[in-house]
Amino acid sequence: MFNNNSITEFLKIRNFLFSIGLTLLLTKPQISHVCNIIAAMTQKGYSGKIVDIVDLLLDSKHKSTIGKFLCSKAWDENLVLKKLQKFTINTIWMISKINKLPIYVVIDDTIAEKTKPSSKALSPTAKGKYHHSHLKGKRVYGHQIVVVLLKCGKVQLPLAILLYDKEVQSKIKMALDIIKMLPKPHMKGFVLADTWYSSKEIIKASKKAGYDYIGGLRVNRVIYPKGYRTSWSIKGFAMLLQKEDFHLVTVGKRSYYVYRYEGKLNGISGKTIVLLSWPEEAFGVEKALKSFVCTDINLSDEEILNHYVSRWPIEVFIRQTKMLLGLNKYQVRKEIAFKRLWILIMLSYCYICTQSVSQKFNFSSGLKSARREVLKEKMLWIYNQGQTGIPFEQVMAKVS
């Protein structure tokens, strides 16, 4: 199970890779690298650096070996991604079929911040650019990433982590490609996104693929309220309404004043629902006004907002992958290397979810189990070192 220098087997990780078909695509040394990277990602102290993989796993390999694996032409990351996406789709569709629950396709984007390289840098990080960060309210340097999550019930799994490069492809086109590749849902299906993605192209593509669309809508969009001779922007129309025109809707622990518009929306055929919403405690505050679009006119206002809340897990996923799996702090420079690392982050996330005991496909529970498994491997390695006669001081020097 072990050699004298490093842990060489992670049986549960290997079994997971076998179950999704990756052992047919990668050689034994490549599988060993993938196992080491996933095992390191599960550990406390992993920050995304290549050296973490060596340090956290008592691995004798030099960090350059891992770097070469991430840049090597000997394996096809797109085939690995397709296997992972097949696993994600099959899992979510199976849960939907068994539990008769809707499938959510959640789309969002984030920024992996990087240090701006010096003008004299010989090899700066590829594709690094300035992007506006809504979180920080300013432009930051790094990679803008489009993330797609599939969700059914309490289970959510990643489908894609993609680099956004406006010189190559728009975020709208990237989202369209993802929607078009999806099979039709067994039950209901919804595409959920924020205001950036609520375009007529994505709404039409969602309907064509068998999904209704629920998303944020910019308040400068034009609507045609019944009984009014002219069109109005959502923001302008909201200011005409009185408090009694709204009704309270409770979503989770919060209440909102909601007005329902049902009618024409430019670029969308047929009737569309637009909800104008203010938090109960901030009614009439201009900046607090939010609007949402929904293509299923049979849903109630409360149902629409509760469906939209299912978009929140993608925010949790982004935070978890940044804080725990290194999505924000990776230090590889080549485009092929960090794209492959993103696929390995998704692999790691899915593996961790499969290790959950207390709640099926729960990341937090699975992470505890995955960490215990690696700890067990380390303890067996230490024991094996002692059995081969290596002095205890030498073993503990490497562990520390």
C-alpha positions in Angstrom: 0.0 0.0 0.0 2.9 2.3 0.7 6.5 2.8 -0.3 9.2 4.1 2.0 9.0 7.7 0.9 5.4 8.6 0.4 1.8 7.6 0.6 1.0 6.1 -2.8 -2.6 4.8 -2.4 -5.9 6.5 -1.5 -8.3 3.6 -2.0 -11.5 5.6 -1.6 -10.4 8.3 -4.0 -9.3 5.6 -6.5 -12.7 3.9 -6.2 -14.5 7.1 -6.8 -12.3 7.8 -9.9 -13.0 4.2 -11.1 -16.8 4.6 -10.6 -16.9 7.6 -12.9 -14.7 6.0 -15.5 -11.5 8.0 -15.2 -9.3 5.0 -14.8 -10.0 4.3 -18.4 -8.7 7.7 -19.5 -5.6 8.1 -17.3 -2.5 6.0 -16.7 -1.6 4.7 -13.3 1.0 7.5 -12.6 -1.6 10.1 -13.7 -4.3 8.5 -11.4 -1.7 8.7 -8.6 -1.2 12.4 -9.2 -5.0 13.0 -9.3 -5.4 11.1 -6.0 -2.6 13.1 -4.4 -4.1 16.4 -5.5 -7.6 15.5 -4.3 -6.3 14.1 -1.0 -4.4 17.4 -0.4 -7.4 19.5 -1.2 -9.3 17.8 1.6 -6.8 18.7 4.2 -6.7 21.7 6.6 -4.0 24.1 5.5 -4.4 23.5 1.7 -4.4 26.9 0.0 -4.1 26.0 -3.6 -0.3 26.0 -3.9 1.4 23.1 -5.5 3.9 22.8 -2.6 0.9 22.1 -0.3 0.3 18.8 -2.1 3.9 17.7 -1.2 3.8 19.0 2.4 0.4 17.8 3.4 0.7 14.3 2.2 4.3 13.5 3.3 5.0 13.0 -0.4 8.6 12.7 -1.6 7.8 14.0 -5.0 9.2 17.4 -5.9 6.5 20.1 -6.6 7.8 20.4 -10.1 6.5 16.8 -10.8 2.9 18.0 -10.0 3.5 21.1 -12.1 4.6 19.0 -15.0 1.5 16.8 -14.7 -0.8 19.9 -14.8 0.9 21.1 -18.0 1.6 17.8 -19.7 0.1 17.1 -23.1 -0.2 13.4 -22.2 -3.8 13.6 -20.9 -6.9 15.2 -22.2 -8.7 17.3 -19.5 -11.8 17.7 -21.7 -12.4 14.0 -21.6 -12.0 14.0 -17.8 -14.4 16.9 -17.6 -17.0 15.1 -19.7 -16.8 12.0 -17.4 -17.3 14.3 -14.4 -20.2 16.1 -16.0 -21.8 12.8 -16.9 -21.5 11.8 -13.2 -23.1 15.1 -12.0 -26.0 14.9 -14.5 -26.7 11.2 -13.8 -26.7 11.8 -10.0 -29.0 14.9 -10.1 -31.4 13.3 -12.6 -31.6 10.1 -10.5 -32.4 12.1 -7.4 -35.1 14.0 -9.3 -36.6 10.8 -10.7 -36.7 9.1 -7.3 -37.9 12.1 -5.2 -40.1 13.8 -7.9 -38.3 17.1 -7.3 -37.4 19.9 -9.8 -33.9 20.3 -11.2 -32.2 23.6 -11.0 -29.4 24.8 -13.3 -27.7 27.6 -11.4 -25.4 30.0 -13.2 -23.1 32.7 -11.7 -19.7 34.1 -12.0 -16.9 35.1 -9.6 -13.3 36.5 -9.7 -10.3 34.6 -8.6 -8.0 37.5 -7.6 -4.3 37.4 -8.5 -1.4 39.7 -7.7 -0.8 42.1 -10.6 2.5 41.1 -12.1 5.4 43.5 -12.5 5.9 44.9 -16.0 9.3 43.2 -15.9 7.8 39.7 -15.1 9.0 37.1 -17.5 6.1 34.7 -17.1 3.0 36.5 -15.8 -0.2 34.5 -15.1 -2.0 33.8 -18.4 -5.3 35.5 -19.1 -5.1 37.7 -16.0 -7.1 40.9 -16.5 -8.9 43.6 -14.6 -12.6 42.9 -13.8 -15.2 44.8 -11.8 -15.8 43.2 -8.4 -19.4 43.8 -7.2 -18.3 42.4 -3.8 -15.5 45.0 -3.4 -17.1 47.7 -5.5 -13.9 48.2 -7.6 -11.8 46.7 -10.3 -9.6 43.9 -9.3 -7.0 41.8 -11.2 -7.4 38.1 -11.8 -9.5 35.5 -13.6 -13.2 35.9 -14.1 -14.9 32.5 -13.8 -18.3 31.3 -14.9 -19.6 28.6 -12.5 -22.5 26.2 -13.2 -24.1 24.1 -10.5 -26.9 21.5 -10.8 -29.2 21.1 -7.8 -32.1 18.9 -6.8 -33.5 18.9 -3.3 -30.6 19.3 -0.9 -28.0 18.0 -3.3 -25.9 20.3 -5.4 -22.9 19.3 -7.6 -20.7 21.4 -10.0 -21.1 21.0 -13.7 -18.6 23.6 -15.0 -16.0 26.1 -13.9 -15.1 28.1 -17.0 -12.7 30.9 -17.8 -14.4 34.1 -19.1 -12.4 35.8 -21.7 -14.4 38.5 -23.5 -12.1 38.4 -26.5 -13.0 34.8 -27.1 -16.6 34.3 -25.9 -19.3 36.3 -24.0 -20.7 35.0 -20.7 -24.1 34.8 -22.4 -22.7 32.5 -25.1 -21.0 30.4 -22.4 -24.3 30.0 -20.6 -26.1 29.1 -23.8 -23.6 26.3 -24.5 -24.1 24.8 -21.1 -27.9 25.0 -21.3 -27.9 23.3 -24.8 -25.9 20.3 -23.5 -28.4 19.4 -20.8 -30.9 16.6 -21.1 -34.6 17.5 -20.4 -35.6 17.2 -16.8 -37.7 14.3 -15.5 -40.0 16.7 -13.7 -39.9 20.5 -13.7 -36.6 22.2 -14.5 -35.5 25.8 -13.8 -32.5 27.9 -15.0 -31.6 30.3 -12.2 -29.3 33.3 -12.6 -28.8 36.9 -11.6 -29.6 40.0 -13.7 -26.5 39.6 -15.9 -27.8 36.4 -17.5 -31.5 37.4 -17.9 -31.2 38.0 -21.6 -33.8 37.0 -24.3 -31.3 34.5 -25.7 -30.9 32.6 -22.4 -34.6 32.7 -21.7 -35.4 31.3 -25.1 -32.7 28.6 -24.9 -34.0 27.6 -21.5 -37.5 27.1 -22.8 -36.3 25.2 -25.8 -34.3 22.9 -23.6 -37.3 22.2 -21.4 -36.6 24.5 -18.5 -38.4 27.6 -17.2 -36.3 30.6 -16.4 -36.3 32.5 -13.1 -33.8 35.3 -12.7 -33.0 38.7 -11.5 -34.1 41.5 -13.8 -32.6 45.0 -14.2 -35.0 47.7 -13.0 -34.5 49.7 -16.2 -36.2 47.0 -18.3 -39.4 48.1 -20.0 -42.8 46.7 -19.1 -46.3 47.5 -20.4 -48.7 47.6 -17.5 -52.4 47.0 -18.2 -54.4 50.2 -18.0 -51.5 52.5 -18.8 -51.1 54.1 -22.3 -47.4 54.1 -22.3 -44.6 51.7 -21.4 -42.7 52.1 -18.2 -39.3 51.1 -16.8 -39.8 48.8 -13.9 -38.2 51.4 -11.6 -40.4 54.2 -12.9 -43.5 52.1 -12.6 -42.7 51.0 -9.1 -42.6 54.6 -8.0 -46.2 55.1 -9.3 -47.6 52.4 -7.1 -48.9 52.7 -3.6 -48.2 50.4 -0.7 -51.7 48.9 -0.9 -50.9 47.7 -4.5 -48.3 45.3 -3.0 -48.9 42.2 -0.8 -46.5 40.6 1.7 -44.8 37.4 0.8 -42.6 35.5 3.2 -39.5 33.7 1.9 -37.5 31.9 4.6 -37.4 34.2 7.6 -37.9 37.5 5.7 -40.9 39.2 4.3 -41.2 41.2 1.1 -43.7 43.6 -0.5 -44.4 42.1 -3.9 -46.2 43.4 -7.0 -47.0 41.0 -9.8 -46.9 42.1 -13.4 -48.0 39.6 -16.0 -47.7 40.6 -19.6 -45.2 41.6 -22.4 -41.5 41.7 -21.9 -39.4 42.9 -24.9 -37.7 40.0 -26.7 -39.8 37.3 -25.0 -42.8 35.7 -26.7 -46.0 35.2 -24.8 -46.8 36.3 -21.3 -44.1 36.7 -18.7 -44.2 37.3 -15.0 -42.2 40.2 -13.5 -42.2 40.6 -9.7 -41.4 44.0 -8.2 -40.1 43.4 -4.7 -39.1 45.5 -1.7 -37.9 44.2 1.7 -40.6 44.8 4.3 -38.2 47.0 6.3 -37.2 49.1 3.2 -40.4 49.7 1.3 -40.1 52.6 -1.1 -36.3 52.8 -0.8 -35.1 53.2 -4.4 -31.9 51.2 -4.1 -33.7 48.4 -2.3 -36.0 47.7 -5.2 -35.5 44.3 -6.9 -37.2 42.7 -9.8 -37.4 39.1 -11.0 -38.6 37.5 -14.2 -40.3 34.1 -14.5 -41.5 32.3 -17.6 -43.9 29.9 -15.8 -47.1 32.0 -15.4 -48.7 29.2 -13.3 -46.5 29.8 -10.3 -47.5 31.9 -7.4 -45.4 34.8 -6.3 -44.3 32.9 -3.2 -43.4 29.8 -5.4 -41.3 32.0 -7.7 -39.3 33.6 -4.9 -38.8 30.2 -3.2 -37.5 28.7 -6.4 -35.1 31.7 -6.8 -33.8 31.1 -3.3 -32.4 27.8 -4.7 -29.8 30.0 -6.4 -28.1 30.6 -3.1 -26.1 27.3 -2.9 -23.9 28.5 -5.8 -22.7 31.3 -3.5 -21.9 28.7 -0.9 -20.1 26.5 -3.4 -18.0 29.4 -4.6 -17.1 30.3 -1.0 -16.2 26.7 -0.1 -14.1 26.2 -3.1 -12.2 29.4 -2.5 -11.7 28.9 1.2 -11.1 25.2 1.3 -10.1 23.9 -2.2 -7.8 26.7 -3.4 -10.0 28.3 -6.1 -8.8 31.8 -5.1 -5.2 31.1 -4.3 -3.8 28.8 -6.9 -0.3 29.8 -8.2 0.0 28.1 -11.5 0.6 30.5 -14.4 -0.2 28.6 -17.6 -3.8 28.5 -18.9 -3.9 24.8 -19.3 -2.6 24.3 -15.7 -5.2 26.4 -14.0 -8.1 25.1 -16.1 -7.0 21.5 -15.2 -6.8 22.6 -11.6 -10.4 23.8 -11.7 -11.5 20.4 -13.1 -9.6 18.8 -10.2 -11.4 21.1 -7.8 -14.7 20.0 -9.1 -13.6 16.3 -8.9 -12.5 16.9 -5.3 -15.8 18.6 -4.4 -17.8 15.6 -5.9 -15.6 13.1 -4.2 -16.0 14.9 -0.8 -19.8 14.9 -1.3 -19.9 11.2 -1.9 -18.1 10.6 1.5 -20.9 12.2 3.5 -22.4 9.8 6.1 -24.9 11.9 8.1 -26.6 13.4 5.1 -26.2 12.1 1.5 -24.0 14.4 -0.7 -23.4 16.9 2.1 -20.1 18.7 1.6 -19.4 19.6 5.2 -20.1 16.1 6.4 -18.2 14.6 3.6 -15.2 16.8 4.2 -14.9 15.5 7.8 -15.0 11.9 6.5 -12.4 12.6 3.7 -10.1 14.2 6.2 -10.3 11.2 8.6 -9.6 8.9 5.7 -6.4 10.7 4.8 -5.4 10.8 8.5 -5.9 7.0 8.6 -3.6 6.7 5.5 -0.9 8.9 7.2 -1.1 6.8 10.4 -0.7 3.6 8.5 2.2 5.1 6.6 3.9 6.0 9.9 3.3 2.5 11.2 4.8 1.0 8.0 7.9 3.2 8.3 8.4 1.9 11.8 8.0 -1.7 10.6 10.7 -1.3 8.0 13.2 -0.1 10.7 13.3 3.6 9.9 14.2 5.5 13.1 11.2 7.1 14.8 12.9 10.5 14.8 13.3 10.5 11.0 9.6 9.6 10.5 8.5 12.4 12.9 10.8 14.9 11.2 9.0 14.3 8.0 5.5 14.4 9.6 6.3 17.8 11.2 
